[in-house]
Amino acid sequence: MARAVFFSLAFVLLLVGLSWAHTFASEEDVRPAAASEVVIYADTGDTLWKLASSVKKPSMDTRKAVHLLMKRNDLSNASLRSGQALIVPAEILP
């Protein structure tokens, strides 16, 4: 009996944890792209550094471009998924 209660409680905690993680991983917090912004898509093997350096102004430091991409897309780390949409802010574009 105690074993069944333990597993039921563990299952409920797991479901609550997964729903909480899904809520915070949602991409709905990012505002839609403005007319002056561009949307790009990450491909397999792409990094924020590579994407930022390919779309930024020649005079802009790539570190700043990466920071602005992360800020605009509300990214907490530099990990990308293949097919992930990224909005490039107008201040990065040439």
C-alpha positions in Angstrom: 0.0 0.0 0.0 2.8 2.4 1.0 4.6 1.6 -2.3 1.5 2.5 -4.4 1.1 5.8 -2.5 4.8 6.6 -3.1 4.6 5.9 -6.8 1.4 7.8 -7.2 2.9 10.8 -5.4 6.1 10.6 -7.5 4.1 10.4 -10.7 2.1 13.5 -9.8 5.3 15.4 -8.9 6.8 14.4 -12.2 3.8 15.7 -14.2 3.7 19.0 -12.2 7.5 19.4 -12.9 7.1 18.7 -16.6 4.2 21.1 -17.0 6.1 23.8 -15.1 9.2 23.3 -17.3 7.0 23.5 -20.5 5.5 26.7 -19.3 8.9 28.4 -18.9 10.2 27.0 -22.2 7.4 28.5 -24.1 8.3 30.8 -27.0 5.1 32.8 -26.7 6.9 35.6 -24.7 8.8 36.8 -27.7 7.0 39.7 -29.5 6.4 39.1 -33.3 8.9 40.5 -35.7 8.5 44.1 -36.7 8.6 45.2 -40.4 12.2 46.4 -39.9 13.3 43.0 -38.5 14.2 39.8 -40.2 13.4 36.2 -39.2 16.1 33.6 -39.7 16.1 29.9 -39.0 18.8 27.8 -37.4 20.1 24.8 -39.2 21.8 21.8 -37.9 25.2 22.8 -36.5 24.4 26.5 -36.4 25.5 28.6 -33.5 24.4 32.0 -32.3 28.0 33.3 -33.1 27.8 31.9 -36.7 24.4 33.3 -37.3 25.1 36.7 -35.7 28.3 37.1 -37.7 26.5 36.3 -41.0 23.7 38.9 -40.5 25.4 41.8 -38.6 26.7 45.0 -39.9 30.4 44.8 -40.8 31.3 47.4 -38.3 29.5 45.7 -35.4 31.3 43.5 -32.9 30.0 39.9 -33.2 29.8 39.7 -29.3 27.3 42.6 -29.3 25.3 41.0 -32.2 25.1 37.7 -30.2 24.0 39.6 -27.1 21.3 41.5 -29.1 20.0 38.3 -30.7 19.7 36.6 -27.3 18.0 39.6 -25.8 15.5 40.0 -28.7 14.6 36.3 -28.7 14.5 36.0 -24.9 17.2 33.3 -24.9 18.8 32.4 -21.6 21.6 30.3 -23.2 23.2 30.0 -26.6 21.7 26.5 -27.4 19.8 26.4 -30.7 17.5 23.7 -32.2 17.4 22.9 -35.9 14.5 24.9 -37.4 14.4 27.4 -34.5 13.2 30.8 -35.7 15.2 33.8 -34.5 14.2 37.4 -35.0 17.1 39.6 -36.0 16.7 43.1 -34.5 17.0 46.0 -37.0 20.0 47.5 -35.1 22.1 44.4 -36.1 21.2 44.5 -39.8 23.4 46.3 -42.3 
